[in-house]
Each structure stands twice: as structure tokens, then as C-alpha cells.
Amino acid sequence: MFENLQDRLGSILNGLTGRGALSEADVSAALREVRRALLEADVALDVVRSFTDRVREKAVGAEILKSIKPGQMVVKIVHDELIEMLGGEGVGIDLHAPAPVVVMMVGLQGSGKTTTSAKIAHRLSTREKKKVLMASLDTRRPAAQEQLRQLGAQANIDTLPIISGQSPTDIAARAVQAAKLGGHDVVILDTAGRTHIDEPLMVEMAEIKKRSNPHEILLVADSLTGQDAVNLARSFDERVGITGLVLTRMDGDGRGGAALSMRAVTGKPIKLIGVGEKMSELEEFHPRRIADRILGMGDIVSLVERASENIDAEKAAAMAAKMAKGKFDLDDLADQLRQMQKMGGMGGIMGMMPGMAGMKDKMAAAGLDDKLFGRQIAIIQSMTKAERTNPDLLKHSRKKRIAAGSGTDAAAINKLLKMHRQMADMMKMMGGKGKGGMMKQMMGGLAGKMGLGGGMGGMGGGMPDLSNIDPRQLEALQKQAEAAGLGKPGGGMPGLGGMPGGLSGLGGAKLPGLGGGFPGLPGLPKKK
């Protein structure tokens, strides 16, 4: 979503940090470029103007221009103002009200209200153990009520039985009554939309609000619509009174202007963002983390959270035990590739690593995209169990059979086997004797830098049990990472030899194809 803006701001601010001293003319020139970059990203003009004015006011003070690192001070000011523009602190859905808490979903047709309603219900039931009832108030769109019923069945969420002929306001009243009788904690009302804002829609929303008395009114907006989404938010807030925003399609290739403008224009917090099609792909909106990503500082906390949701702790412990013995077969490699896919693939992971955002384009140019992982998993799945355990069995005739079964060729199989051999050699080095093995030294160094203690969870030198980390610890982890130099703009992650940054404390160990130590990720073959 923010890649173009990230590239533009990154090049502008890197130009400042590389200078020994700054004049007012330097700051003004840089802010002109920042202004242009924000306008090109479809951020509202009045938001851009107030943003650059605030930055200029703080950045042309004598103490900044004469400070030891004036360029970095300007970057810090831009970062702080970006957080302020996005809303300061993250705000979640407020459930502090007598049960059942009514959450009303509003927005235009096609913005993703129905799917988002189901995602929120799934999130509340799985994460907060709430009993949720969903009700569709959309009597105009064909099969809208049936769509919500099916989504409820998929996610194991209760839905209000459909009674044809009822008006939206009657359905809202019946939903609240059913939630009271059924002992539900939350009732989500999925209202009707239109292709554009019109008077009958606003009157209907006001009537539903009056009948159901919602505690939260969430406006669902498509983040790809740009400036129009800002006008939409303003109109709904004036007529209905929204309490928060949910932005969908944040995984798209839009310019990100809606996300940056809507909070500043309406004064209402962005509470959630949709980052994919799956039920689980709904995240809380954290202004600081989004600002970090935009300025290329990475987002270690979100990466750890995503890892804790997707990595099976038992499998990780078993893998760590095998690695400690220096064992690593093709089944283990396939598991590693699947885990990376679940965490958003190489692009998703690199985007959250400090100083690594620029690597995504280089890797794509080298043919190292996420489709490569799918092909490699297909090759491994086309092998017999004996072949996966002992790759030395793979002679020419077997490779021909595997190539036919996976839709690839012998060259792709040879590349995979070479990558596996290099990783297996690496695992033997990591599991070696002397000072507890290289893996423990590497992970211990990283743990020390981040304040997690030497053993990182007692998993034989592996990562900690992320599922038990509390959100406050994660925020502390982010601050410690920044203090250790992991979140500095332009500085990236010291220690990765061949990359513009790296994970500190990795002892200079190298994985094949990558210039530095990168535990847990498969070695990437160099392009020939």
C-alpha cells in the first residue's frame, strides 16, 4: 500500500541524513519534496499543508540546525508528525458497555462491510472469547443476508434467522432482542450500502441507530478509493455520527492517501485494517507501526505478533531439537517455506524488517518471489518419504519423475537440492559443539540486544514461545529494538554483511545467497 510513498520519502530523508549540516534552505527544499510525495500519494491537500507547516515550524529551530545530527533530527520530527497525523495511539473496538454491545457497520456498497463484519466477529470470538451474533440489515442487495449467514457458518458465528419482508429497522430491533435472550456479548449489525451517498440511505441509518442504540458505529471504507473516501467519512460522520473507521484492501497497491487523510479530516480513529481475504486477515491499526513502515524503519512488533499467530510452537520446538543435532531434511525445508508463506511471504517479512524494505524489489528482480516457494513445495511433495529423508537417492530417473509430478524441470530440482545441502551444512554448524553451538550464540546475541535474556525461551537456542508474549512486552521489545539501533531510519539492522542492514548479534554467519545471517529463513540461491 505505502511502497511508492516509502520510496519517495526514503530517498528525500536519506539525502538529509547524509549531510553534516543543514541550512533553512535545505529543510525547505526537502519539505517541498515531502509535500509533493504526499500529494502524489493522494493525501488531502489541507492535511498535507498542516503536516508540512508543523514539520517546518519544528525543523527550522536553531537547536535542530546546529545539532550533532541535524538530518536525523528532521527525520525524527517527520516521523513524530506522521504518527500524530495517523492518530497518535492505536484505539481498538470499545466493548465497555452493558451486554449485548451493539456494533453498527456502515459504508458504501462494495466497500467490504459484510466480509469485515464476519472478520470482526471472528476476531472477537477467537481472541476475546466473546459470544457474537451477526445480523444482516441489507434487504436490497440480492442474497446479502444469505452471504452473511454463510460467512457465519464458516467462522462458527451465530447469525440472526432470516425472515423475509421485514424492514431493516425491524431486523435491528429483533437482533438486539435475540442477543439479549441468547446471552450474546456482542451483536454486529451489517447495514445496507449504496453506490453513492443519498438521502434515503442516511435516513435509514439514522432510524437504525435510533432503534438499536449502537455503542460503536464503524465506517467501512475501501482504502483504494483515495480522496472520495475522505468525503464519504465526513458525510457519514455529520449525518450518522461514526465512532471509528475500518479500512479494507490495505494489502492492495493503492497510494495510501485515504489512510493518511481520514483520521486527520474526521478526527475519528482508524480502529482496524483489512490486509487480505482470509477471516484472520484483519489487524488493529497502530499509527506508530504504520509510520515506521512508511519511513522504512520496519515493524518488529507486528512481525513477532504475526509469527506468534502462524508458527506452531510444538513444531518450532521439534525443529529446534533437530537443528541442535544438526539434522535438516527436505520435510523440514518444506515446513520452513510454508511458515514463511503464512507470515506473508518474503515480501511481507522483508517489509517489516528494519532497513530491509528496499530488498523486496531486488529479490523480485532476481526471480525470488513467493511463487518460487510454491514451486519448491510442489517439488518436495512430488518425492517419496524416503527421498525427502535422504536426498542422496535422487538420481536422474527419479528427478524426471519428480519434475513431471511437480510441473517443473531438472534444473529447478537441482537448485532446490543445492539450497537444501547448503542449509543442512549450516544446521550442522549451528548444532556443533563448543559454546553451545553456533545457533545458540547467534540467537543469544539477538536476545541480548533485544533484552530477552540469553536462552530465548529455552527452545534449544530457537526463538521464544511467542504465543505467551503479552502486548505490553511487545511494545517494550520495539522500544528496546530501537534503542539497540534496529529501528533507526536508514541504519537498518547492523550486522548483516551483504544487505543494507541486518539482524544484530548474528555473528557474521552467512546463509547461501544472502549476505548475512538470517536464522529460520531458507537460503536463497543466487541468480545465475
C-alpha positions in Angstrom: 0.0 0.0 0.0 2.7 2.6 1.0 5.6 1.3 -1.2 5.7 4.3 -3.5 5.4 6.8 -0.7 8.0 4.8 1.3 10.5 5.0 -1.6 9.9 8.7 -2.2 10.2 9.8 1.5 13.1 7.4 2.0 15.2 9.0 -0.8 14.3 12.5 0.4 15.2 11.9 4.0 18.3 9.9 3.2 19.5 13.0 1.4 19.2 14.9 4.6 20.8 12.4 6.9 23.9 12.2 4.7 24.8 15.8 5.3 26.9 17.2 8.1 25.0 20.4 8.5 21.6 21.8 7.3 20.5 25.2 6.3 17.0 26.5 6.3 17.1 26.3 2.5 17.9 22.6 2.7 15.0 21.9 5.1 12.6 23.9 2.9 13.7 22.1 -0.3 13.3 18.7 1.4 9.8 19.7 2.7 8.8 20.8 -0.8 9.6 17.2 -1.9 7.8 15.7 1.1 4.7 17.8 0.2 4.9 16.7 -3.4 5.2 13.0 -2.4 2.2 13.2 0.0 0.1 14.9 -2.7 1.0 12.2 -5.2 0.0 9.6 -2.6 -3.5 11.1 -2.7 -3.3 12.7 0.8 -5.8 15.6 1.2 -4.4 19.0 0.4 -5.3 20.6 3.8 -3.8 17.6 5.6 -0.5 17.9 3.6 -0.4 21.7 4.2 -0.9 21.4 8.0 1.6 18.5 8.2 4.4 20.3 6.4 3.8 23.6 8.3 4.1 21.7 11.6 7.3 20.0 10.5 8.8 23.3 9.2 8.0 25.0 12.5 9.9 22.4 14.5 12.7 21.8 11.9 14.0 25.3 11.4 14.7 26.0 15.0 18.4 26.8 15.8 18.8 23.8 18.1 17.9 21.5 15.2 20.1 23.1 12.5 23.1 23.1 14.9 22.6 19.7 16.5 25.1 16.9 16.1 23.0 15.0 13.6 20.5 17.6 12.1 19.4 15.3 9.3 18.3 12.6 11.8 16.5 15.2 13.9 14.5 16.2 10.9 13.6 12.6 10.2 12.5 12.2 13.8 10.3 15.3 13.5 8.7 13.9 10.3 8.2 10.5 12.0 6.6 12.1 15.1 4.3 14.3 12.9 3.3 11.3 10.8 2.3 9.4 13.9 0.3 12.4 15.1 -1.5 12.6 11.6 -2.4 8.9 11.8 -3.9 9.3 15.3 -1.1 9.0 18.0 -2.1 5.9 19.8 -4.0 2.9 18.4 -7.6 2.5 19.5 -9.4 -0.8 19.5 -13.1 -1.6 19.4 -14.7 -0.4 22.6 -16.8 -3.2 24.3 -17.1 -1.4 27.7 -20.9 -1.3 27.7 -23.7 -3.5 29.1 -24.2 -6.7 27.1 -25.1 -7.1 24.3 -22.8 -4.4 22.9 -24.2 -3.2 19.6 -21.7 -2.6 16.8 -23.2 -1.0 13.7 -21.4 -1.3 10.4 -21.9 1.5 7.8 -20.4 2.3 4.4 -21.0 2.3 0.7 -21.8 -0.8 -1.4 -18.7 -2.8 -2.3 -16.5 -1.5 0.5 -16.5 -4.9 2.2 -18.9 -4.4 5.0 -20.3 -7.9 5.1 -16.9 -9.6 5.0 -15.5 -7.2 7.5 -18.5 -7.8 9.9 -17.6 -11.5 9.8 -13.9 -10.8 10.3 -14.6 -8.7 13.4 -17.0 -11.3 14.7 -14.3 -14.0 14.2 -11.7 -11.8 15.9 -13.9 -11.1 18.9 -14.8 -14.7 19.3 -11.3 -16.2 18.9 -9.2 -13.5 20.6 -11.5 -12.1 23.3 -13.8 -15.2 23.7 -16.9 -13.2 23.2 -20.2 -14.7 22.1 -21.2 -12.8 19.0 -24.5 -12.6 17.0 -24.4 -11.2 13.4 -27.5 -9.7 11.7 -27.8 -8.5 8.0 -30.0 -5.4 7.6 -29.4 -5.3 3.9 -32.8 -6.1 2.3 -31.9 -4.6 -1.1 -28.9 -6.4 -2.3 -29.7 -9.9 -3.6 -28.5 -12.7 -1.3 -26.8 -10.2 1.1 -28.4 -11.9 4.1 -27.6 -15.3 2.8 -23.9 -14.2 2.3 -23.6 -13.2 6.0 -25.3 -16.5 7.1 -22.7 -18.5 5.1 -19.8 -16.5 6.4 -21.2 -17.1 9.9 -21.3 -20.8 9.3 -17.7 -20.8 8.0 -16.5 -18.9 11.1 -18.8 -20.7 13.5 -20.5 -17.4 14.5 -24.3 -17.2 15.3 -26.4 -15.3 12.7 -29.9 -14.0 13.1 -32.5 -16.2 11.3 -33.7 -14.6 8.1 -37.4 -13.5 8.0 -38.4 -12.2 4.5 -40.4 -9.0 4.3 -39.0 -7.3 7.5 -37.7 -3.8 7.3 -34.0 -3.0 8.3 -35.2 -1.2 11.4 -37.3 -4.2 12.5 -34.4 -6.6 11.9 -32.2 -4.3 14.0 -34.7 -4.4 16.9 -35.1 -8.2 16.6 -31.3 -8.7 16.5 -30.8 -6.8 19.8 -33.7 -8.7 21.4 -32.4 -12.1 20.2 -28.9 -11.2 21.5 -30.3 -10.4 25.0 -32.3 -13.7 25.0 -29.4 -15.7 23.7 -26.8 -14.4 26.1 -24.6 -12.8 23.5 -21.9 -10.4 24.4 -21.8 -8.5 21.1 -24.3 -8.0 18.2 -23.0 -6.8 14.9 -25.4 -5.1 12.5 -24.4 -5.2 8.8 -26.3 -2.4 7.2 -27.2 -1.8 3.6 -25.0 0.3 1.3 -25.5 2.3 -1.9 -23.2 3.0 -4.9 -23.1 6.6 -3.6 -24.3 8.6 -0.6 -28.0 9.6 -0.9 -30.7 10.9 1.4 -32.8 7.7 1.8 -29.6 5.8 2.9 -28.8 8.5 5.6 -32.4 8.5 6.8 -32.3 4.6 7.1 -29.0 4.7 9.0 -30.4 7.3 11.5 -33.5 5.2 12.0 -31.5 2.0 12.7 -29.3 4.0 15.1 -32.3 5.2 17.0 -33.9 1.7 17.2 -30.7 -0.3 18.1 -28.7 2.4 20.2 -25.3 1.1 19.0 -22.2 1.6 21.2 -19.9 1.6 18.2 -20.7 2.9 14.6 -17.8 1.7 12.4 -17.5 3.2 8.9 -16.0 0.6 6.5 -14.1 2.3 3.6 -12.1 1.0 0.7 -8.6 2.3 1.1 -8.1 2.2 -2.7 -10.8 5.0 -3.3 -8.4 7.8 -2.3 -9.9 11.3 -1.8 -13.5 10.1 -2.2 -13.2 8.0 0.9 -12.4 11.2 2.9 -15.6 12.9 1.6 -17.5 9.7 2.5 -16.2 9.7 6.0 -17.1 13.3 6.5 -20.7 12.8 5.2 -21.3 9.7 7.4 -19.9 11.4 10.5 -22.1 14.5 10.0 -25.3 12.6 9.4 -24.9 9.4 11.5 -22.0 10.1 13.8 -19.3 7.4 13.5 -17.0 6.3 16.3 -14.3 4.8 14.2 -13.0 3.7 10.8 -12.2 0.3 9.3 -10.0 0.4 6.1 -10.3 -2.6 3.7 -7.9 -3.7 1.0 -4.8 -2.3 2.7 -2.9 -5.1 1.0 -3.7 -3.6 -2.4 -1.4 -1.4 -4.5 -3.2 1.9 -3.8 -1.3 5.0 -2.8 -2.3 5.1 0.8 -3.8 8.6 0.8 -7.1 7.6 2.4 -5.4 6.1 5.4 -3.3 9.2 5.9 -6.1 11.6 5.4 -9.2 10.1 7.0 -8.0 10.3 10.6 -6.8 13.9 10.2 -10.1 15.0 8.5 -12.7 13.3 10.7 -10.8 13.2 14.0 -12.1 9.6 14.3 -9.6 6.8 14.9 -8.8 4.1 12.4 -9.5 1.0 14.5 -8.9 -1.9 12.2 -7.4 -2.6 8.7 -8.2 -5.5 6.4 -4.9 -6.9 5.0 -6.3 -9.9 3.0 -9.2 -12.1 2.1 -9.0 -14.6 4.9 -11.0 -14.4 8.1 -7.9 -13.9 10.2 -6.5 -11.1 8.0 -7.8 -8.2 10.0 -5.3 -6.2 12.1 -5.5 -3.5 14.7 -4.3 -0.1 13.4 -1.2 1.1 15.2 -0.2 4.6 14.0 3.4 4.3 15.2 3.9 1.0 13.4 2.4 2.3 10.2 4.7 5.4 10.4 7.7 3.1 11.0 6.8 1.1 7.9 6.3 4.3 5.7 9.7 5.6 6.8 11.4 2.2 6.2 12.1 1.6 9.9 10.4 -1.8 9.9 7.8 -3.1 12.3 9.3 -5.8 14.5 6.4 -5.9 16.9 3.9 -6.7 14.1 6.3 -9.3 12.7 6.5 -11.0 16.2 2.7 -10.9 16.5 2.3 -12.4 13.1 4.8 -15.1 13.9 3.0 -15.9 17.2 -0.2 -16.4 15.3 1.2 -18.5 12.5 4.1 -20.5 14.0 3.2 -23.8 15.7 5.1 -23.8 19.0 5.4 -27.6 19.1 6.7 -27.8 15.6 9.1 -25.0 16.3 10.4 -26.8 19.4 10.8 -30.1 17.5 12.6 -28.2 14.7 15.0 -26.6 17.2 15.7 -30.0 18.7 16.5 -31.4 15.3 18.7 -28.4 14.4 20.6 -28.8 17.7 21.5 -32.3 16.4 22.5 -30.9 13.0 19.6 -32.7 11.2 17.6 -31.0 8.5 15.7 -32.9 5.8 13.5 -31.8 2.9 10.3 -32.1 5.0 11.9 -29.6 7.4 12.7 -27.3 4.4 9.0 -27.6 3.2 7.8 -26.6 6.8 10.1 -23.6 6.8 8.7 -22.5 3.3 5.1 -22.9 4.5 5.7 -20.9 7.6 7.1 -18.1 5.5 4.1 -18.2 3.2 1.8 -17.9 6.2 3.7 -14.9 7.5 3.2 -13.0 4.3 6.0 -14.5 2.2 9.4 -12.8 1.6 7.8 -9.5 0.7 5.7 -9.4 3.8 8.5 -10.3 6.1 11.1 -8.0 4.4 8.6 -5.1 4.6 8.6 -5.4 8.4 12.3 -5.8 8.9 14.1 -2.5 9.6 16.2 -1.4 6.7 15.0 -4.3 4.5 12.1 -2.7 2.6 14.3 -2.0 -0.4 15.3 -5.6 -0.7 11.9 -6.6 -1.9 12.4 -5.1 -5.4 15.9 -6.6 -5.7 14.7 -10.0 -4.8 11.7 -9.8 -7.2 14.2 -8.8 -10.0 16.3 -11.8 -9.1 13.2 -14.1 -9.5 13.0 -14.7 -5.8 9.2 -14.2 -5.4 6.7 -16.1 -3.4 5.7 -18.2 -6.4 9.2 -19.8 -6.1 8.2 -21.1 -2.7 5.1 -22.7 -4.1 7.1 -24.5 -6.9 9.7 -25.7 -4.3 7.0 -27.1 -2.0 5.4 -28.8 -5.1 8.8 -30.4 -5.9 9.2 -31.7 -2.3 5.6 -33.0 -2.3 6.3 -35.0 -5.5 9.0 -37.0 -3.7 8.5 -40.2 -1.8 9.0 -40.2 2.0 12.4 -42.0 1.6 13.6 -39.4 -0.9 12.6 -36.5 1.3 14.5 -38.0 4.2 17.5 -39.0 2.1 18.0 -36.7 -0.9 21.1 -38.7 -2.0 18.7 -41.2 -3.5 17.7 -38.7 -6.2 19.3 -39.9 -9.4 18.4 -38.9 -13.0 15.3 -41.2 -13.4 13.8 -40.1 -10.1 14.3 -36.5 -10.9 12.5 -37.0 -14.2 9.5 -38.5 -12.3 9.5 -35.6 -9.7 9.8 -33.0 -12.5 6.7 -34.5 -14.3 4.8 -34.7 -11.0 5.5 -31.1 -9.9 5.3 -29.4 -13.4 9.0 -28.2 -13.1 12.3 -29.4 -14.7 15.5 -31.0 -13.5 17.2 -27.6 -13.2 14.6 -26.4 -10.6 15.1 -29.7 -8.7 18.9 -29.3 -8.7 18.6 -25.7 -7.4 16.3 -26.9 -4.6 18.7 -29.7 -3.6 21.7 -27.4 -3.7 19.8 -25.0 -1.4 18.9 -27.8 0.9 22.5 -29.0 1.1 23.8 -25.6 1.9 21.1 -25.2 4.6 21.8 -28.7 6.0 25.5 -27.8 6.3 24.5 -24.6 8.1 22.4 -26.6 10.5 25.3 -28.8 11.3 27.5 -25.8 12.1 24.7 -24.4 14.2 24.3 -27.6 16.1 28.0 -28.1 16.7 29.7 -28.3 20.0 31.7 -25.6 21.7 30.0 -22.8 23.5 26.6 -24.4 22.9 26.7 -24.4 19.1 26.5 -21.5 16.7 22.7 -21.3 16.8 22.7 -20.6 20.5 25.4 -18.0 20.1 23.5 -16.3 17.2 20.1 -16.3 18.9 21.7 -15.5 22.3 23.3 -12.4 20.7 20.0 -11.3 19.2 18.2 -12.0 22.5 20.8 -9.9 24.4 20.3 -7.0 22.1 16.6 -7.1 22.5 16.5 -7.7 26.2 15.0 -11.1 26.1 17.7 -12.9 28.0 20.2 -15.5 26.8 18.2 -18.6 26.0 15.2 -17.0 24.3 12.6 -19.2 25.7 14.5 -22.4 26.4 13.9 -23.8 22.9 17.4 -25.1 22.4 18.6 -21.7 21.1 15.5 -21.1 19.0 13.0 -18.2 19.1 10.9 -17.7 22.3 7.4 -19.1 22.7 5.8 -16.1 21.0 2.3 -17.1 21.9 2.9 -16.2 25.6 4.3 -12.8 24.9 2.0 -10.1 26.3 1.3 -7.0 24.0 3.0 -4.7 26.6 6.1 -6.8 26.3 5.9 -6.5 22.6 5.8 -2.7 22.8 8.7 -2.8 25.2 10.5 -5.1 22.7 10.0 -2.5 19.9 11.5 0.3 22.1 14.4 -1.9 23.1 15.0 -2.8 19.4 15.0 0.9 18.6 17.5 1.6 21.4 19.7 -1.2 20.1 19.7 0.5 16.7 17.2 -1.8 15.0 14.7 0.9 14.3 16.8 3.8 13.0 15.9 5.2 9.7 18.5 4.4 7.1 20.5 2.5 9.7 18.5 -0.7 9.4 19.8 -3.7 11.3 23.6 -3.7 11.8 25.4 -7.0 11.3 24.1 -8.4 8.0 27.1 -8.3 5.8 25.7 -8.1 2.2 22.4 -6.4 3.0 21.6 -2.7 3.8 21.0 -3.6 7.4 20.7 -6.9 9.2 20.0 -8.7 12.5 22.5 -7.6 15.1 24.2 -10.2 17.1 24.3 -12.9 14.4 28.0 -13.3 14.5 28.5 -12.7 10.8 27.2 -16.2 9.9 26.0 -16.5 6.3 23.2 -18.3 4.7 23.6 -19.2 1.0 22.6 -16.5 -1.4 22.0 -14.0 1.4 24.9 -11.8 2.5 24.4 -12.2 6.2 23.0 -14.4 9.0 19.3 -14.8 8.8 18.1 -17.7 11.1 15.0 -19.6 10.2 14.7 -18.3 6.6 15.7 -20.6 3.8 18.9 -19.9 1.9 18.1 -18.1 -1.3 20.1 -19.2 -4.4 21.9 -16.5 -6.3 20.6 -15.7 -9.7 22.8 -17.1 -12.4 
